[in-house]
Amino acid sequence: MSNELPGHGGSNLPAEEPIPNPGLPEHTWRPTDIDEAAEKRAERQIAAMYLLSMVCVVLFVITYFVADVGDNWNTILGLGASTVGLGVFLGLALLLIGAGTIQWARKLMSDVEMVEMRHPARSSDEDREATLAALSAGGEDSGIARRPLVRNTLLASLGLLGAPAVVLLRDLGPTPSQAAEADYPGAGLEKTVWTPGMRVVRDVVGTPIKASDLEIGDLVNAEPEAIFPTEENGYPELHGAELLIAKSKAAVIVVRMEPESIIPGENRDNWSVDGIVCYSKICTHVGCPISLYERTTHHVLCPCHQSTFDLADSGRVVFGPAGRHLPQLPLAVDEEGYLVAQSDFTEPVGPTYWERDHKDIGDQGEADL
Protein backbone atom coordinates (compact mmCIF):
# COMPACT_ATOMS: atom_id res chain seq x y z
CA MET A 1 0.00 0.00 0.00
CA SER A 2 1.55 3.28 -1.08
CA ASN A 3 1.27 6.35 1.13
CA GLU A 4 2.76 8.74 -1.38
CA LEU A 5 0.74 11.94 -1.56
CA PRO A 6 -0.20 12.93 -5.12
CA GLY A 7 1.76 15.96 -6.20
CA HIS A 8 4.02 15.98 -3.10
CA GLY A 9 6.63 13.52 -4.31
CA GLY A 10 6.49 11.51 -1.07
CA SER A 11 9.90 12.77 0.06
CA ASN A 12 9.07 12.57 3.78
CA LEU A 13 7.08 9.32 3.59
CA PRO A 14 8.35 5.75 3.93
CA ALA A 15 9.15 4.04 0.66
CA GLU A 16 7.81 0.69 1.86
CA GLU A 17 5.81 -0.71 4.76
CA PRO A 18 7.78 -2.00 7.78
CA ILE A 19 5.42 -4.99 8.10
CA PRO A 20 3.36 -6.85 5.52
CA ASN A 21 0.01 -5.33 4.62
CA PRO A 22 -2.66 -7.32 6.53
CA GLY A 23 -5.28 -6.37 3.96
CA LEU A 24 -6.07 -2.77 4.77
CA PRO A 25 -7.91 -0.77 2.12
CA GLU A 26 -6.12 1.80 0.06
CA HIS A 27 -5.49 5.08 1.87
CA THR A 28 -8.14 7.75 1.19
CA TRP A 29 -6.68 11.21 0.88
CA ARG A 30 -8.44 14.14 2.49
CA PRO A 31 -9.80 17.01 0.40
CA THR A 32 -7.12 19.28 1.83
CA ASP A 33 -4.44 16.85 0.61
CA ILE A 34 -5.44 17.06 -3.05
CA ASP A 35 -7.28 20.40 -3.33
CA GLU A 36 -5.23 23.53 -2.73
CA ALA A 37 -8.39 25.65 -2.38
CA ALA A 38 -9.70 23.35 0.37
CA GLU A 39 -6.33 23.54 2.09
CA LYS A 40 -6.37 27.34 2.09
CA ARG A 41 -9.98 27.38 3.27
CA ALA A 42 -9.10 25.11 6.21
CA GLU A 43 -6.15 27.34 7.05
CA ARG A 44 -8.43 30.39 7.17
CA GLN A 45 -10.98 28.54 9.31
CA ILE A 46 -8.33 27.58 11.85
CA ALA A 47 -6.94 31.10 11.96
CA ALA A 48 -10.49 32.42 12.47
CA MET A 49 -10.88 30.19 15.54
CA TYR A 50 -7.68 31.57 17.02
CA LEU A 51 -8.81 35.13 16.27
CA LEU A 52 -12.21 34.50 17.90
CA SER A 53 -10.36 33.14 20.93
CA MET A 54 -8.54 36.46 21.21
CA VAL A 55 -11.85 38.31 20.97
CA CYS A 56 -13.25 36.18 23.81
CA VAL A 57 -10.25 37.01 25.99
CA VAL A 58 -10.81 40.73 25.37
CA LEU A 59 -14.50 40.30 26.27
CA PHE A 60 -13.45 38.44 29.43
CA VAL A 61 -11.34 41.40 30.51
CA ILE A 62 -14.13 43.86 29.68
CA THR A 63 -16.66 41.79 31.65
CA TYR A 64 -14.34 41.70 34.65
CA PHE A 65 -14.32 45.48 34.89
CA VAL A 66 -17.89 46.21 33.73
CA ALA A 67 -20.01 43.56 35.49
CA ASP A 68 -20.09 44.12 39.24
CA VAL A 69 -19.79 41.08 41.46
CA GLY A 70 -22.75 40.57 43.78
CA ASP A 71 -24.83 43.55 42.65
CA ASN A 72 -26.35 41.81 39.63
CA TRP A 73 -26.68 38.23 40.83
CA ASN A 74 -30.10 37.79 39.17
CA THR A 75 -29.22 39.29 35.77
CA ILE A 76 -28.78 36.00 33.87
CA LEU A 77 -30.95 33.12 35.12
CA GLY A 78 -30.06 33.94 38.70
CA LEU A 79 -26.36 33.34 38.08
CA GLY A 80 -25.12 36.90 37.73
CA ALA A 81 -23.68 38.76 34.76
CA SER A 82 -20.14 38.62 36.11
CA THR A 83 -20.17 34.88 36.78
CA VAL A 84 -21.74 33.99 33.43
CA GLY A 85 -19.67 36.45 31.42
CA LEU A 86 -16.32 35.43 32.88
CA GLY A 87 -17.11 31.72 32.63
CA VAL A 88 -18.50 31.83 29.09
CA PHE A 89 -15.80 34.01 27.56
CA LEU A 90 -12.86 32.21 29.19
CA GLY A 91 -14.41 28.84 28.32
CA LEU A 92 -14.93 29.86 24.70
CA ALA A 93 -11.38 31.20 24.47
CA LEU A 94 -9.96 27.85 25.57
CA LEU A 95 -12.46 25.87 23.48
CA LEU A 96 -11.64 27.77 20.29
CA ILE A 97 -7.91 27.26 20.74
CA GLY A 98 -8.48 23.55 21.29
CA ALA A 99 -10.88 23.22 18.34
CA GLY A 100 -8.54 25.14 16.05
CA THR A 101 -5.61 22.95 17.00
CA ILE A 102 -7.64 19.77 16.45
CA GLN A 103 -8.72 20.97 13.00
CA TRP A 104 -5.12 21.84 12.20
CA ALA A 105 -4.08 18.28 13.03
CA ARG A 106 -7.01 16.68 11.19
CA LYS A 107 -6.96 18.76 8.03
CA LEU A 108 -3.46 20.12 7.47
CA MET A 109 -0.88 17.94 9.17
CA SER A 110 0.40 14.79 7.46
CA ASP A 111 -2.22 12.04 7.16
CA VAL A 112 -0.29 8.79 6.92
CA GLU A 113 -0.33 5.44 8.68
CA MET A 114 2.68 4.86 10.88
CA VAL A 115 3.95 1.78 12.70
CA GLU A 116 6.24 2.08 15.71
CA MET A 117 8.23 -1.05 16.36
CA ARG A 118 8.91 -2.13 19.93
CA HIS A 119 12.43 -1.72 21.19
CA PRO A 120 14.42 -2.10 24.44
CA ALA A 121 13.93 0.45 27.21
CA ARG A 122 17.17 2.16 26.29
CA SER A 123 17.14 3.04 22.62
CA SER A 124 20.24 2.68 20.56
CA ASP A 125 22.11 5.70 19.33
CA GLU A 126 20.79 5.04 15.85
CA ASP A 127 17.21 5.02 17.17
CA ARG A 128 17.78 8.24 19.03
CA GLU A 129 19.09 9.89 15.93
CA ALA A 130 16.12 8.52 14.02
CA THR A 131 13.76 9.94 16.67
CA LEU A 132 15.26 13.38 16.37
CA ALA A 133 14.97 13.11 12.62
CA ALA A 134 11.32 12.05 12.99
CA LEU A 135 10.63 15.01 15.26
CA SER A 136 12.21 17.30 12.74
CA ALA A 137 10.12 15.70 10.00
CA GLY A 138 7.01 16.09 12.18
CA GLY A 139 7.71 19.77 12.56
CA GLU A 140 8.04 20.00 8.81
CA ASP A 141 4.87 17.97 8.28
CA SER A 142 2.89 20.22 10.63
CA GLY A 143 3.60 23.10 8.32
CA ILE A 144 4.25 25.45 11.22
CA ALA A 145 7.17 27.02 9.37
CA ARG A 146 5.40 27.47 6.04
CA ARG A 147 1.97 28.41 7.42
CA PRO A 148 2.64 31.76 9.10
CA LEU A 149 -1.07 32.66 9.31
CA VAL A 150 -1.93 29.60 11.42
CA ARG A 151 1.29 29.77 13.42
CA ASN A 152 1.06 33.47 14.25
CA THR A 153 -2.63 33.42 15.17
CA LEU A 154 -2.05 30.37 17.42
CA LEU A 155 0.85 32.07 19.19
CA ALA A 156 -1.11 35.30 19.53
CA SER A 157 -4.17 33.55 20.98
CA LEU A 158 -2.05 31.57 23.45
CA GLY A 159 -0.16 34.71 24.44
CA LEU A 160 -3.33 36.68 24.97
CA LEU A 161 -4.60 33.98 27.34
CA GLY A 162 -2.24 35.45 29.91
CA ALA A 163 -4.45 38.52 30.15
CA PRO A 164 -7.16 36.83 32.29
CA ALA A 165 -4.50 35.63 34.72
CA VAL A 166 -3.02 39.11 34.97
CA VAL A 167 -6.45 40.69 35.40
CA LEU A 168 -7.48 38.20 38.08
CA LEU A 169 -4.33 39.08 40.04
CA ARG A 170 -6.06 42.39 40.66
CA ASP A 171 -8.13 40.59 43.29
CA LEU A 172 -4.97 40.20 45.35
CA GLY A 173 -4.90 43.97 45.78
CA PRO A 174 -7.05 46.17 48.00
CA THR A 175 -10.21 44.38 49.11
CA PRO A 176 -12.98 44.39 48.25
CA SER A 177 -12.02 47.08 45.73
CA GLN A 178 -10.05 50.28 45.44
CA ALA A 179 -12.72 51.91 47.59
CA ALA A 180 -11.88 54.86 49.79
CA GLU A 181 -11.01 54.09 53.37
CA ALA A 182 -14.09 56.05 54.44
CA ASP A 183 -16.31 53.54 52.62
CA TYR A 184 -14.63 50.47 54.10
CA PRO A 185 -12.03 51.11 56.81
CA GLY A 186 -10.59 47.61 56.65
CA ALA A 187 -9.97 47.65 52.90
CA GLY A 188 -6.55 46.68 51.60
CA LEU A 189 -3.99 44.06 52.42
CA GLU A 190 -2.28 46.08 55.13
CA LYS A 191 -5.22 47.13 57.33
CA THR A 192 -8.06 45.57 59.32
CA VAL A 193 -11.14 46.98 61.04
CA TRP A 194 -9.33 47.29 64.39
CA THR A 195 -9.24 50.91 65.61
CA PRO A 196 -7.98 52.52 68.84
CA GLY A 197 -10.34 51.84 71.74
CA MET A 198 -12.28 49.07 69.96
CA ARG A 199 -13.24 46.29 72.36
CA VAL A 200 -12.02 42.73 71.97
CA VAL A 201 -15.06 40.45 71.97
CA ARG A 202 -15.52 36.69 71.97
CA ASP A 203 -15.96 35.08 68.58
CA VAL A 204 -19.47 33.89 67.61
CA VAL A 205 -21.24 35.45 70.62
CA GLY A 206 -19.70 38.94 70.50
CA THR A 207 -19.49 39.51 74.27
CA PRO A 208 -16.71 41.80 75.52
CA ILE A 209 -13.82 40.31 77.47
CA LYS A 210 -12.87 41.56 80.92
CA ALA A 211 -9.23 41.24 81.80
CA SER A 212 -10.17 40.03 85.27
CA ASP A 213 -12.21 37.15 83.83
CA LEU A 214 -9.24 35.44 82.18
CA GLU A 215 -7.17 32.93 84.08
CA ILE A 216 -3.57 31.94 83.38
CA GLY A 217 -3.55 29.38 80.58
CA ASP A 218 -6.80 30.58 78.97
CA LEU A 219 -6.98 31.03 75.22
CA VAL A 220 -9.96 32.87 73.72
CA ASN A 221 -10.82 33.15 70.04
CA ALA A 222 -11.87 36.74 69.52
CA GLU A 223 -12.93 39.38 67.00
CA PRO A 224 -13.21 43.17 66.98
CA GLU A 225 -16.46 44.61 68.32
CA ALA A 226 -17.15 46.13 64.89
CA ILE A 227 -18.08 42.65 63.66
CA PHE A 228 -21.07 42.72 66.05
CA PRO A 229 -22.64 46.18 65.56
CA THR A 230 -25.37 47.33 67.93
CA GLU A 231 -27.15 50.58 68.66
CA GLU A 232 -25.01 50.92 71.78
CA ASN A 233 -21.60 50.61 70.11
CA GLY A 234 -22.66 52.46 66.95
CA TYR A 235 -20.53 50.51 64.47
CA PRO A 236 -21.92 50.28 60.91
CA GLU A 237 -23.23 46.94 59.74
CA LEU A 238 -21.13 44.95 57.30
CA HIS A 239 -22.70 42.52 54.89
CA GLY A 240 -21.66 39.81 52.47
CA ALA A 241 -18.07 39.81 51.29
CA GLU A 242 -17.13 42.84 53.38
CA LEU A 243 -18.21 41.06 56.57
CA LEU A 244 -16.35 37.85 55.69
CA ILE A 245 -13.19 39.76 54.77
CA ALA A 246 -13.32 41.82 57.95
CA LYS A 247 -13.77 38.72 60.15
CA SER A 248 -11.04 36.72 58.46
CA LYS A 249 -8.46 39.50 58.58
CA ALA A 250 -9.17 40.74 62.10
CA ALA A 251 -9.55 37.40 63.89
CA VAL A 252 -7.29 37.12 66.95
CA ILE A 253 -6.39 34.83 69.82
CA VAL A 254 -6.16 36.19 73.37
CA VAL A 255 -3.94 34.34 75.84
CA ARG A 256 -3.15 34.94 79.48
CA MET A 257 0.17 33.81 80.95
CA GLU A 258 2.43 34.77 83.82
CA PRO A 259 3.50 38.39 83.24
CA GLU A 260 7.14 37.50 83.98
CA SER A 261 7.06 34.95 81.14
CA ILE A 262 6.58 37.63 78.51
CA ILE A 263 9.64 38.79 76.56
CA PRO A 264 8.42 42.07 75.02
CA GLY A 265 9.72 42.98 71.61
CA GLU A 266 11.19 46.31 70.73
CA ASN A 267 8.73 49.12 71.55
CA ARG A 268 6.20 46.53 72.84
CA ASP A 269 6.62 47.00 76.58
CA ASN A 270 3.01 48.18 77.01
CA TRP A 271 1.30 45.87 74.52
CA SER A 272 0.11 43.37 77.15
CA VAL A 273 -2.26 43.71 80.13
CA ASP A 274 -1.37 41.73 83.27
CA GLY A 275 0.06 38.89 81.20
CA ILE A 276 -2.70 39.03 78.56
CA VAL A 277 -1.41 39.16 74.98
CA CYS A 278 -3.28 39.23 71.69
CA TYR A 279 -2.08 37.93 68.31
CA SER A 280 -3.49 37.47 64.84
CA LYS A 281 -5.20 34.11 64.42
CA ILE A 282 -3.99 33.86 60.82
CA CYS A 283 -0.81 31.85 60.26
CA THR A 284 1.88 33.74 58.38
CA HIS A 285 2.67 30.70 56.22
CA VAL A 286 -0.44 30.17 54.06
CA GLY A 287 -3.18 31.76 56.17
CA CYS A 288 -4.64 28.87 58.15
CA PRO A 289 -6.48 29.70 61.42
CA ILE A 290 -4.49 28.68 64.48
CA SER A 291 -5.46 28.05 68.12
CA LEU A 292 -3.70 24.86 69.26
CA TYR A 293 -2.09 26.22 72.42
CA GLU A 294 0.43 24.55 74.72
CA ARG A 295 0.22 26.27 78.08
CA THR A 296 3.58 25.36 79.61
CA THR A 297 5.68 26.48 76.63
CA HIS A 298 3.35 29.28 75.46
CA HIS A 299 3.60 27.83 71.96
CA VAL A 300 0.72 27.90 69.49
CA LEU A 301 0.65 25.42 66.61
CA CYS A 302 -0.82 25.79 63.13
CA PRO A 303 -2.62 22.52 62.27
CA CYS A 304 -1.97 22.80 58.54
CA HIS A 305 1.83 22.65 58.28
CA GLN A 306 2.92 22.66 61.94
CA SER A 307 4.34 26.17 62.06
CA THR A 308 4.86 26.92 65.75
CA PHE A 309 4.98 30.37 67.34
CA ASP A 310 6.11 31.49 70.79
CA LEU A 311 3.42 33.81 72.16
CA ALA A 312 5.63 34.80 75.09
CA ASP A 313 8.28 36.10 72.69
CA SER A 314 6.44 38.40 70.26
CA GLY A 315 4.99 35.47 68.30
CA ARG A 316 8.45 34.31 67.19
CA VAL A 317 8.60 31.31 64.84
CA VAL A 318 10.19 28.36 66.62
CA PHE A 319 9.37 25.63 64.11
CA GLY A 320 7.87 25.08 60.69
CA PRO A 321 7.71 26.83 57.33
CA ALA A 322 6.28 30.19 58.44
CA GLY A 323 8.60 32.98 57.37
CA ARG A 324 7.81 35.57 60.04
CA HIS A 325 6.30 36.03 63.48
CA LEU A 326 2.59 36.37 64.25
CA PRO A 327 1.46 40.02 64.16
CA GLN A 328 0.64 41.23 67.66
CA LEU A 329 -2.29 43.50 68.52
CA PRO A 330 -1.40 46.05 71.23
CA LEU A 331 -3.88 45.77 74.14
CA ALA A 332 -5.18 48.08 76.84
CA VAL A 333 -8.24 48.18 79.12
CA ASP A 334 -11.05 50.72 79.13
CA GLU A 335 -12.60 52.36 82.18
CA GLU A 336 -14.87 49.34 82.69
CA GLY A 337 -12.00 46.86 82.65
CA TYR A 338 -12.69 45.42 79.20
CA LEU A 339 -9.88 44.61 76.79
CA VAL A 340 -9.53 47.11 73.93
CA ALA A 341 -7.08 47.60 71.09
CA GLN A 342 -4.58 50.42 71.29
CA SER A 343 -4.48 50.55 67.48
CA ASP A 344 -4.74 48.39 64.39
CA PHE A 345 -2.00 45.85 63.75
CA THR A 346 1.24 47.65 63.00
CA GLU A 347 2.00 45.25 60.13
CA PRO A 348 -0.04 43.25 57.61
CA VAL A 349 -1.64 40.05 58.87
CA GLY A 350 -1.67 36.72 57.12
CA PRO A 351 0.80 35.14 54.69
CA THR A 352 3.82 37.08 53.56
CA TYR A 353 3.46 38.67 50.15
CA TRP A 354 5.87 40.26 47.70
CA GLU A 355 5.13 43.91 48.50
CA ARG A 356 5.86 43.61 52.21
CA ASP A 357 8.54 46.01 53.40
CA HIS A 358 11.66 44.62 55.03
CA LYS A 359 11.23 45.01 58.76
CA ASP A 360 12.97 43.89 61.89
CA ILE A 361 11.14 40.94 63.39
CA GLY A 362 12.95 40.80 66.67
CA ASP A 363 14.95 37.81 67.85
CA GLN A 364 14.38 35.80 64.66
CA GLY A 365 17.25 37.66 63.06
CA GLU A 366 15.45 37.59 59.71
CA ALA A 367 13.61 40.10 57.57
CA ASP A 368 10.09 39.74 56.23
CA LEU A 369 10.05 38.37 52.73
C-alpha angles and dihedrals in degrees: 000000000000120000095187111135113230110251095008098085093228093252094150096039128089115265093218139011117268091221132028117277107259091205104285117164121254114282114265113218120222121242090249090056095059104023117066091195091055089048092053091045091053090048091054092047092053092047089050090056091053091048091050088051089057090050090053091052090052090049089049091056092046091050091050092059100034104042111068117222114239098001096083102034093140098047097101115031091314092299101101131246093255095051095045095042096049093044096046098045096044090045092050092047091056093040093053093050090050094045092047092051092048091051090048090055094043099044109025111025120083114291106205136128113250132190121203113202119217117252139174119288091258110054120219121251089254091054091049091052089047090051092053089048090050091050090051090049090048090054089051092046092051089061092221091140097047098038103066094164093060094038096049096044090049092051091045093050092048091047093049090054086077090070095077090051091050092046093048089054084070087078088067089066129075112342135260088357142315087290120152117265089244090063095048116007094195096053119129136041095274102051140057134190092267112120133175111286095014111143123242108234134186116266118254096008099048097216117151119250122235115210090223092057095063121088127203109278095027120134119192127189106222146176136196116274089242088075088065105046119189136169088257098055094035098214116151118251118255121207139190118341093001091058094047092047092048093050095046095048098042099043112127142178120227118205132181120208138155107299091227089058093065118099102196118214124230110304090000100104093117099038095099132062117217092326094320114130131178127208137174112272091216116096114234092223105067102335104266118157112252133199108136098128129188107202101201096051097031088229123146120202130211108223094211104063103355098252105168126204131193107227091189090059106050093283092296117183110247099169142006139035099304110123100207144019126278112270110250125220112218110235136206136160128246127224091277094053097254122140114255135175119255090207143327118293110293091223136031117282126225131029120357114260134193098259095056113123119239107259138171110259098190124241094003089083090215136106126234112265 
